[in-house]
Amino acid sequence: MKIGVLALQGDFIEHISTLKELGVEAIPVRKPDELKDLDGLIFPGGESTTITNLMCSSSLFKPLKELAQAGLPVMGTCAGTVLMAKKISNFNMATLALMDIEVRRNAFGRQVASFETELLIPALGDKPFPAIFIRAPLILSTGSGVEILARLDSGTIVAARQGSKLAITFHPELGSDLRLHSYFLEIVAGYQLTGEEGTQRGNKKTSRKSTLYQSIKDQS
C-alpha cells in the first residue's frame, strides 16, 4: 500500500511519520508525477488558502480533484477538511469539493484557544480518542450521503465520512493514537480499484486510477 501526503505546507511530516509507524509506504506529494500509483492521499493541517494557492501554482489542483473524484481515498485533517468541503460558510475560496459538507474556518478562535479533548468515535471502538484542536474548522452541515463519525459534547460535528473520503477537523497526527490513520488505511484497502470501484487489484483489468493518471500526464 502506498499513501501520498500533500507536502506543500503544514504538518505533512507528522502524517508521514505516523504512516511509517503503521508499516505503510508514505511519500510526500509536491508535483503531479508524484500522484502515480497512489492507493490513498492525505491532506494535512496547515493554512488552507496557502495550500490551495500552492496546489494551483504547482499544477496539482486539477489532477488531485480528478483522481479523488475517480475514487482515490482521501483523508483531510484540519485545513485538509476545508479543502475537501463543498462549501465554506465564512470565507470565499476555491475548494476541491470532494465531500457534501459545509464548514466554518477557524471556528474555535485563534491559536491560543487551542484545546485537547477526549472524543467518542464509535467507528474506532469504545476507547475515547485524544483529539487536538488547533485553529480548527467545524462541520456545520452534511449532505444525505455523509456519515457523521464524531461530535463534541456541544453537538458540533468534528469528523465525517462520505464513501472513500474522510474529513477530520482536528490533528490525529500530533498524538500517539494511531487508530484514525488505521481506520483510513482500512478505507483504502476497501477501495483499491481495478476496473470498477470496490474491486481488488488481483486480476488483470486496467486500473481506472492508472488510466486517469496517464490521461492527466499526457495533458500536462
N, C-alpha and C positions, 0 to 999 in steps of 0.2 A: 504494500500500500504506500502511495506517495502523496503527501499533502503539501500544498503550497501555502505560504503565508505572505500576504501582501506586505512588502517591506519598503514602502515609500516614506513612511513616517509613523511614529507611535511605538508601541511596545511589542513589536514583532519578534524581538529576540526571546522574550519570555515565552511566547507561544511555541517557538521552535524548540526551546529547551524542554517544555512540557511534553511535546510530541516525541522528542527523542527519548525522554524518560519512559514513555509508553512503548518504546521499541519501534517507532514508525519513522520512515524516511521523511524528513521535512526539509523543504528548500525555500529560500527567500525568493519572492517574485517581484521583479522590478521592470521587466520588459516582456513584450508579447511572446517571444520564443520560449520563455520560461514557463508558459502555460501548458506546454506539450506534455501529454501523458500523465497529467494530474488526476488523482482519484477524488480529491476534495480541495477546498480552499478556505482559508480563514482570513477575515478582515479584522485587524486588531483595533484596540482602542488607540486614540490619538486625537487629532484635531480634524474634524470631518471635512471642513472646507479646504484645508490644506491637502488632505489625502485626495479629495475629488479633483482639485486643480492639478495635482501631480499625476493622477491617473490619466487626465486628458493630455497633459504635456508629454507623457511617456507612451501615448497611443495604447493605453490599456483599457480605457473606459469601455469602448465598443466590444472588443473581444471578451472581456470579463463578463459583460452583460449577456452576450450571445451564448457563451459556454454555460453560464448559470441557468439561463432560460431553457437550454437544451437538456438540463437535468443534473449538471455538476453540483454535488452537495456543497453548501456554503454555510459557514458559521461566522456571525459577526458579533463582536463584543464591544460594548460601549459605543464609540463612534462608528464601529462597524455596523451596528444595528441601524444607525441613522442612514448610512449608505444604502442599506437594504430596504428601507421603508418606502412605501408608495407615496407617503405624504409627510411633510414636516409642518407642524402647526404654527411654529413661531419663527420660521426662517425660510427664505426663498433661495433654494439651491437645487441643482440637478442631483438626482439620486439614481441608483441602478433599478429601483422599483421592483425588487425581487420578491417582496412579501406584501400581502394586503394588510398592512398595518399603518397607523398614523402615530408619529412620535413627537415628543417635545424635546428639543435640545437643552442641555444644561438645566434639567428640570429641578435639580436639588440645590442649585446655587453654585457659588464659587468653590474653588478647591479646598478652602478652609472648612467648608461644610461637608467634606467627605466623611463617610462613615462605613462601618462594617456591621453586618447583621447575620443572624442565622436564618436561612431560608428553608422552608419545606418544599422540596421538589419531588413529588411522588414518582416521577419517571426515574429518579435516582435511588429510590428506596426510602426507608423511614428515617435515616440519619440526616439531620439538618446540614445544609451546605453553607460554609462560611463565605458570604458574598461581600466583596469590597466595591463600594460605590465611590467614584472619583469624577466629579463634574458629569454625572451620568445623565443620559436621557431617560425618559419613561415612555411606555407604550400606552397611548391614550385610548386607542380602539383597535379592534381586529375585525377582519372580514370573516365570513362564514366558514371558510376553509382553513382557518388558523386555529391551532390548538394552544391554549394558554397553559404554560408549564409551571409558572410561579408568580405569586403576588406577595407584596409586602403586607403587613398586618392591616394597613390602611385600605387595602384592596387594589393598590396600584400594580399594574401588570409590569413585570420586570424580566420575563422570559417567555418566548413563544416559538412554536414550530409550525411550518407550513410545508408539508412534503419533505423534500431534501434540504430545506432551508431552516436554519436555527438562529434566532435572534436573542442575544443575552445583553442586558443593559449594564451589567457590572463587569468585573475583571476576574474571571476564574484563573487566569494565567498568573496572577500575582500571589496566589496562595499555594498551599501544598496539596489540596484536594484535587485529585485527577479525574473525578467522576464525570464532570461535564465534557471534558475532552474525550474521555472514553465513550460517552454517550454519542458524541458526534461521530466518532470512528465507527460505531455500530450503524449509524445512519449511512455513512459512506459505504460500508460493507453491503448494505441492502440496496444501494443504488449504483453499484458498479455496472456500467452499461455495456451491452454489445449492440445488437440490432434494435432492441426495444428496452424501454426503461423498466428497471426491476429485474432484468435477467442477468445472470452471471457471465463472466468473461470466458468460461471454459470452452465454448465452441469456437468455430472459425468464422463467425459472422464479422463483418466490418464494423468497428465501433463507431457509433454515431458521433460520439465526442471527438474521436480522432479525425473523422471526415470533416467535421465542422472546423477543427483546428487547422487542418490543411487548407480549407477554403479561406479562412482568415489570413493565414500566412501568404497565400497566393495573392490576396488583395493588397497586402502591405508592401 
